[in-house]
Every structure is written in structure tokens, then in C-alpha cells.
Amino acid sequence: MLAELIIHDFAIIDQLSLRFGPGFNVLTGETGAGKSIIVDAVSLLLGGRGDVEWIRSGSDRSLLEGIFLLEPDTQERLLPLLEQEGLEGEDPATLILAREIRREGRSICRVNGRAVSLKFLEEIGQHLVDIHGQTEHLSLMRVREHVDLLDRYGELWPLREQVSALVHELRGVRRELAELRRDERELARRIDLLQYQVEEIEKARLVPGEEEELTQERTRLANAEQLMALAEEAYQLLYEGSEDRSSALDLVQMAVRVLAGLTRLDASTQSLGEGAEKIGYQLEDLGALLRDYRDQIEFNPRRLEQVEERLALIRNLERKYGDSIAEVLAYAQRARAELETIQHSGQRIAVLEAEEDRLLHEIGRIGAELSARRREAGQRLAAHIEEELEELNMAQARFGVSLVWRDDPEGAYVEGRRVAFDPTGLDRVEFLVAPNVGEPLKPLVRIASGGETSRLMLALKTVLAHADRTPTLIFDEIDAGIGGRVGAVVGQKLWGLTVEQGTGARRHQVLCVTHLPQLACFGDLHFHVQKGVTDGRTVATVRTLEGEAREQEIAAMLGAVTDRTRASAREMLAASQAGKKSMRQTR
């Protein structure tokens, strides 16, 4: 729900902070006081068209901010959108929208404090609020959502999900068929290329890890003379020595003999002699290893050339097919699989065509069943809505649900024809209405705006309340052209949208701008909007009315404030409270 609305420098509003309640919120006041401006502010906050004309005179910008408290089902619908853009807030149950309109023409939109596009703000807003009377945010004016509302009303979602699953499966089959049915010359070229690539890789007989071994061997072969010289020098120093210099082994053996004499004089030094002997043995082993290493060093230009050629071949394959031998081999495996698929494409095409035909018949069968169920649900929906319209002083209005099939040569098989389809089924669903006697049913989206439209929307919302998941509903000028008796009915129905009858559980938050006292009496929270002059400037202000202040406002809406109108106001408020109590208890 919309918990708080903050407005700065917008039209005649200087600064305003409104805290709305979860139930039925009414806004009253004289014509031109600024009630509809508040609704306009919400519309812009939700992505409506902004204009510098909205900026308060003398200011550089207008700032609008809304704090929304989200129920679990709304969180579930919004979370994927927010996660996609990295806009999750600290508290998933709280969402903050903001919009800034600057005089130079820029408009800055924010979700949870981070800048977003106007289109994204509008997409978020469609999940939060319906504004009746300004169709930018009216879900019932979006034809693509009519099928969703009808299916939820008729409890047809399980059957629809069967159709959706079949359509998803069919799309996969058709994608694969399209790949296999490509131009034959292109397939032939692809086969030649794949065969060449597979043969080139297989001919190389690559072995994982050989590149590292070859690199090390190349280093040895390229530096054979230097390696041999260094090994020889180390061997001479450790083991053989020279005419003018003893080897390390000779020096250690001399030390062993000296330490043996030391041990004869002092037995406690025996471990020193033993340690020297061990070093001597280690030097002998090391010398042997160096000699073997030196002897196996090979100066072989032919082998070096072979290693270089092998490494060049590997690097060339890696440049074409992957960054390592493992990736090259994996590419070859994929190429072989694709080659096999293409070479056997005729058989696969036959299998897929049979599967496509089966799915098209299955989609047609279940789609036709879903369509029949929709027609039944549409008739019930129309009857219920016309009952509601009669109570709203629109007894002559008619409502209908249009379900249209469109022929498509690639469509599903239904009753000897091919019918277009999508994941929702075969039907293009649209709500129709004829507000006046003698008029034909016309698409709902084409009817005129105003109080008549708002009452029609109220009837639809009342019937579709359990199917409508938009948490906040705003009605502007819903009372245009209706009298007091109908006004009380409208008020009762608006309040009824906020609770589940029989349980009293919250269903929708409703905000309503009204001039009718009979309607305003049903408000759970009553706001009075007025404008005045402060420091030579017109300023709109809002205050919450309770107790006597609310009675005074209801009396003023009835006419002049007198003892009689105050008494009438008290009676109306008491009657509305009794009516609300009765509706809570109705099962």
C-alpha cells in the first residue's frame, strides 16, 4: 500500500507529507482546492508524463516521493524486476519511489534511492497502483491484462498453465526444425567446414599435457651446450677436482680423517665425524647424478626442429579452436556431434515434424477447452458486473467479454481450422461495454472518461476484487453525475474493496477524491484539502479530520453548516459505521 506521499513544490503545493491508512482513505474539499493535484502527483510518481508546468512558480524543481509497504504477493512479483536492476532495498517489505522534475526539462526517477529510467519506473508502478480517471495506470485499460483477470476470476489458471507448457515445448521443437531446415547449400558448406575441422584436430593426435612437456624439452635442446658445460663444471667441483684445486668430496674426506683423530682424543666429538661421513656419501650420490645428467644431454638439432614444428602445430590449433589442448579437443567433440546431427537431419526432421503436429493438435484440444470455460466465466462475469452497475445507477449499461480466434496457417488445429495461439491460449480476450441504451458493445478502452467510467471501473473492481492483485486503487471524480442515494452505495462498495467480507482481512487500499458526503462517510481516514494565501502565494494544505472536525466537514458538504446538517452528518457517519460492521460479518 501507499503508506506516505511527500510532495515539494508541485503546482500549488509548497510542501506536503501525507500518511495514508491501509483501508479506505477519502479526500474532500472545495473545487480547485488541490485534491486532484495530489492524484496527479501520484500519477507522475508512478511514471506518468511530467511537464515543467507542474513545477511551483519560483522553484527550480518539483520533488515527489512515495513510500510503499509491500505484502508478500506484491514482493514476489516485484523482486525479479528489482533484482534484475540491482535495486533491492534493505527491507523487502518497503519500496521507495522518487521523481524529480527540473525546470530545464530533465526528469530524474529513483527506486530505493538509485536512478532508473522512466520506463522502468512505470513498469514498477503498474504493480502498485491503479488510478481510475487517468488511464495511464489503469490495469483494466490494458487489454493484454483482460485475459489474466478473466482467468483468475474463472479460476482457470491450472488449465492455462497446461497450454503454456505445451506452447513452450512447441517453440523448442520449432527452433530446432528451423535450424535443420536452413538452406541446403549452407548446410553443405557447414558439413565441409565441420569435416575439415574434425579431421584437422584428429590428425594432430593431441595429448593433454604434451604442450608443457614439449616446451620443457625445447628449452633443453636449445640450450644443450650450456647445460652440458654447467653440469660438467658442477661435477668437477663436487667430485673430480683439478690439478690445482681439490674437489668438494676430497675436502670433505680430508675433514673426515681429521675429525677421526679428534674423536680418538675426545670421544664426545664422534657425532661430528659421523656427520662429515654422511656429507661425503651425499656428495658421492650428487656427483653420480650430475654425471648421469651430463651424459644424457643430447645436442640434436633435428629433434629440436621436430619439437618446434609440433609446438607450432599445437599453437595454430589453439588459435583456431581454444586456448588449450583440452579446449581444442572439446571443440572437436562438439563439432562431431553437430556434424552427426546435420548428416542425420532428414531423420531428425521427420521426428520433429511429427512432434510438432502432435503438439499443435494438443494445444488446439486444450486451448478449445480453455476457451469454452472462458466463455462460461465471461457470461458469469458480465451478469455480476451488470448487477453492480444497476446498484450504481447505471441500470441500462451492458457489459460483455469478447473472445476472438484468429486464423493462422501455422496455428493450432481446432475444428478443421488453424488458429493462432500464444502461452495464454487461443483467445484474444477483451472487455466490452455499452454505457447507454441503444449503443452497441464497444471495447472498454474506448469509452469516455469521467464519473461514468469511474463507476464502471468500480463495478469491475468489485466483481474482480479477488482476481485483481493491484494493492492500491485510486478513484478520482467517481461521484460525477450521481446523487446522494447512489453516493452511499458507491461509498459502501469502495469500502468493500478494502476488506474480505466475513473475515475482515485487508484486501486493497483505496484512495478516493469526492464531493459527496454520503460517500465520504465510509472513509476509514478522512483528509480535508484546502487552499489559502500565505505571503501573497496560493498554497494547498491538507489535514486529517476526526470527531467533531469530521462532522463539521460532512455538514459543510451537505450545504450550510447548521444544527440540522450537523445532526444529519452524525446520522450518516453512524449509519456508515453500522454498514461497515455488517459487511465485515457477512459470509
Number of C-alpha atoms within 10 A of each C-alpha: 24 25 16 16 21 18 23 20 21 25 22 21 22 18 14 16 14 17 15 22 17 21 23 26 22 25 24 24 20 14 11 12 20 23 25 18 17 21 21 21 24 23 23 22 27 32 23 20 13 20 14 18 11 20 23 18 14 7 13 13 21 23 20 22 23 24 18 18 21 20 13 11 10 17 17 12 13 19 14 13 15 17 11 9 11 11 19 19 15 9 9 15 13 17 22 17 22 25 26 20 23 19 17 9 11 13 19 16 25 20 22 17 13 15 15 16 14 20 13 17 22 21 16 19 21 17 19 22 24 24 24 29 23 18 16 19 25 19 20 21 20 14 16 13 13 18 20 18 20 24 21 17 21 19 15 17 16 12 17 20 14 17 25 19 12 16 21 12 14 19 13 11 18 15 10 13 19 10 13 19 13 10 9 10 9 10 17 13 11 15 18 12 14 20 15 12 19 18 13 13 19 12 9 12 9 18 10 13 11 14 18 11 9 16 13 11 16 19 11 17 20 15 14 18 14 11 17 20 12 14 21 17 14 19 22 20 18 21 21 17 18 10 6 5 12 15 17 19 22 18 14 18 17 13 15 21 14 12 21 18 13 16 16 11 10 11 11 10 14 15 12 14 19 14 11 18 18 13 16 20 14 13 19 16 13 16 21 15 14 22 18 12 14 19 12 10 16 15 15 11 12 10 14 18 14 12 18 16 12 17 18 12 14 19 17 12 22 17 12 11 18 16 12 17 21 15 15 20 22 14 18 21 14 13 18 17 13 15 20 13 14 19 14 12 16 13 11 16 18 12 13 18 14 12 15 20 14 15 20 22 16 18 29 25 17 19 28 19 15 23 22 13 16 24 17 11 20 23 14 15 21 20 15 17 24 23 17 23 23 14 15 22 19 19 15 13 20 22 25 22 24 17 17 11 15 12 12 13 10 11 19 28 23 18 10 7 13 19 23 19 24 15 16 21 27 26 21 19 24 23 22 20 22 18 23 13 10 9 11 12 18 17 18 23 17 10 15 12 14 17 19 22 19 23 25 24 22 25 24 21 19 18 20 20 21 15 16 20 17 20 23 21 25 25 24 22 21 28 24 17 11 17 12 14 13 18 24 22 18 27 25 21 20 28 24 24 24 22 21 19 19 12 12 16 11 15 21 25 25 28 27 28 24 24 22 24 22 26 29 32 26 29 23 16 21 24 24 19 22 18 18 12 9 9 6 7 11 15 19 23 19 20 12 15 15 13 8 11 12 21 23 20 23 27 23 17 20 19 10 11 16 13 10 11 19 20 14 16 25 20 14 22 21 14 16 22 16 11 13 19 13 13 19 16 12 12 9
